[in-house]
Each structure stands twice: as C-alpha cells, then as structure tokens.
Amino acid sequence: MADESTQVAKPPKAPKATSKALKSDAPTTTQPAAVASSNEASAAPANGANGPRPARKGRQGGPRSQAFLTYTATLNSFHAQTVFSRSFTVGDEALYTLSVILRVLAPESECTKVDELVNQQLSATQKVISDEAARLEKLAESFGVSGTGMSYSAPLSVSAKLTSPRAASWINLIRDYDQLVEKFDILWLSHVISDSEHSKGIFNVKRVLMRCANDLRSLAIRSMAAAQRNGEHNVPDPRAGTALSKDVAPVVNGEVQEAAPEPTQPAALDAVEVPDTEAEPEEVIA
C-alpha cells in the first residue's frame, strides 16, 4: 500500500515541477510574447477588421489619376531643345494649376480673369515669334534664299504629356521657335545677316519664351496665394514637388540647372502682394 501511495503522490509533483519550470522560463517567454503581439498587430491590417483603414489612407495620399495627351515632336536646334528642357515643365505645371487646381479654391469669375491673363501672355509670345518669322521670310525672299531645308547634326525627338488645354499652345510655341531658329541659321550661313544679328535675334526670342514660362509660374503662385488669403487656410503649396518649387532646381540630363529668373510681375496683378520668401535668384541665360 505504501508503494501505491507513493506512486499516486508522484503525479501531483510532476505538475509542481512543471509550474516551477514555467516560472523559471517566464523571463525568457516575455520577449517572444511581445514579438508575437507585434507580429499580430502588423498582420492585422491585412487579415483583420482594421485592414480597410490603411488602404483608404493610401488611396487618399497617393497620386491622382490625371488625363493627358502625348505630344511628340522633333526639335532640330540646340536653342529650342534648351527651352524645352528648362521651361516646358514649368509652363505646363503652371497651366495645370491655373486650369484645374485654382478652380477648386477660387470663384469662377476670378478664374475667368486669370484665364484672360494666360491667353494674353501666350498670344503676346506667339506674336513675337510670328512677327520675327515674317520679317525673316521677307528678308530671305529679297535675297532669293529659301527659308527652310537646314540640316542639323543632333536633332532631338521629344515627348510631352499635355495635362491642360493650353499646354498644347505652349509646346507649339517652342516648336515655332525651333522653326524660327532655322530661318536665322539659313540667313546667317547664306551671308544675309551678320554674326551679331544671328546671335542677338535668336537669344532675344529665347528670352521671351523663357520669360513666358516664368510669367505663367508667377501667375500660378500669386493666384494660389490670393485664394489662400480669401479664406482658404489649408491650401497646399502648388509648387511642392514640382518644377514650380522654388526649392527644387530643374534637372536636365542628370545635371542640376540654375534657377530660372524671376519675371517682372504682370500689371494686372500689381494689387496682389507676394511675400519676400517667394523671391528667387536671377538666372543668367547661357
């Protein structure tokens, strides 16, 4: 009987020994428990009830799907290629800001006034190019020189995404400038115009084009600032992360370019003040 009682008493000792072993192992099991809880928490959004919440944040914070048209063209002259690489994106994003983003924040009547300023700026730039092209055509005709047919050593095929209706007018201005440079080159190589006339004529129109892009950028910044002062206190800076940003220098072919020059403000916007922090350094056009 004594042997049977000892055999019966041994099973209760086994659980005691097991409980002691668990107590001694408690410090080592604390970390796995924390790791397991963190793993469960990280896996919960994918499998648990909290899954849709991070997904909604991702959709709201991600890039918006925008409509665009792809425009392809061949720019023969180095000067037109430079204008495209430095100024096309600036003008395109400014036009998108004025056509789409501004209408979310400002009344339609104010947006219509801004549209008129944009049309005037584009029309004035087009007139400069057209008048100069007409002058060169008459000059070439008087000397019996053809105004087309020039060959170039490194033409560049460009592809642009047009995100607003006026972006097509903007890229056409650059294309027309390329054709104007061709006329200058033909007359120069034909001894019709001098070296100085050739150089000054090309750079004067080039400055007009780059100034047009800067004027559009200035108009976009000032219009958004005006909308913010009219009661919209949480308006994001439209330049952030874009070519309009004053803190981001344009990158062309992997090389950081100098900042574009700050244009003279349009007369119609004299009443709108721009903070001193908006000022940007002048760029020397090479």
Secondary structure as the mmCIF struct_conf table of DSSP 4:
data_model
#
loop_
_struct_conf.conf_type_id
_struct_conf.id
_struct_conf.beg_label_comp_id
_struct_conf.beg_label_asym_id
_struct_conf.beg_label_seq_id
_struct_conf.end_label_comp_id
_struct_conf.end_label_asym_id
_struct_conf.end_label_seq_id
HELX_RH_AL_P HELX_RH_AL_P1 ALA A 2 ASN A 47
BEND BEND1 GLY A 48 GLY A 48
TURN_TY1_P TURN_TY1_P1 ALA A 49 GLY A 51
HELX_RH_AL_P HELX_RH_AL_P2 PRO A 52 GLY A 61
BEND BEND2 GLY A 62 GLY A 62
HELX_LH_PP_P HELX_LH_PP_P1 PRO A 63 SER A 65
STRN STRN1 LEU A 69 LEU A 75
BEND BEND3 SER A 77 SER A 77
HELX_RH_AL_P HELX_RH_AL_P3 PHE A 78 VAL A 83
HELX_RH_PI_P HELX_RH_PI_P1 PHE A 84 PHE A 88
HELX_RH_AL_P HELX_RH_AL_P4 THR A 89 TYR A 96
HELX_RH_PI_P HELX_RH_PI_P2 THR A 97 ILE A 101
HELX_RH_AL_P HELX_RH_AL_P5 LEU A 102 LEU A 105
BEND BEND4 ALA A 106 ALA A 106
HELX_RH_AL_P HELX_RH_AL_P6 GLU A 108 SER A 142
TURN_TY1_P TURN_TY1_P2 PHE A 143 GLY A 144
BEND BEND5 GLY A 147 GLY A 147
BEND BEND6 SER A 153 ALA A 154
STRN STRN2 LEU A 156 LEU A 162
BEND BEND7 SER A 164 SER A 164
HELX_RH_AL_P HELX_RH_AL_P7 PRO A 165 LEU A 189
TURN_TY1_P TURN_TY1_P3 SER A 190 HIS A 191
BEND BEND8 VAL A 192 ILE A 193
HELX_RH_AL_P HELX_RH_AL_P8 ASP A 195 ARG A 229
TURN_TY1_P TURN_TY1_P4 ASN A 230 GLY A 231
TURN_TY1_P TURN_TY1_P5 HIS A 233 ASN A 234
HELX_LH_PP_P HELX_LH_PP_P2 VAL A 235 ASP A 237
TURN_TY1_P TURN_TY1_P6 PRO A 238 GLY A 241
BEND BEND9 THR A 242 THR A 242
TURN_TY1_P TURN_TY1_P7 ALA A 243 LEU A 244
TURN_TY1_P TURN_TY1_P8 LYS A 246 ASP A 247
BEND BEND10 VAL A 248 VAL A 248
STRN STRN3 VAL A 251 VAL A 252
TURN_TY1_P TURN_TY1_P9 ASN A 253 GLY A 254
STRN STRN4 GLU A 255 VAL A 256
HELX_LH_PP_P HELX_LH_PP_P3 GLN A 257 PRO A 266
HELX_RH_3T_P HELX_RH_3T_P1 ALA A 267 LEU A 269
TURN_TY1_P TURN_TY1_P10 ASP A 270 ALA A 271
BEND BEND11 VAL A 272 VAL A 272
HELX_RH_3T_P HELX_RH_3T_P2 ASP A 276 GLU A 278
#
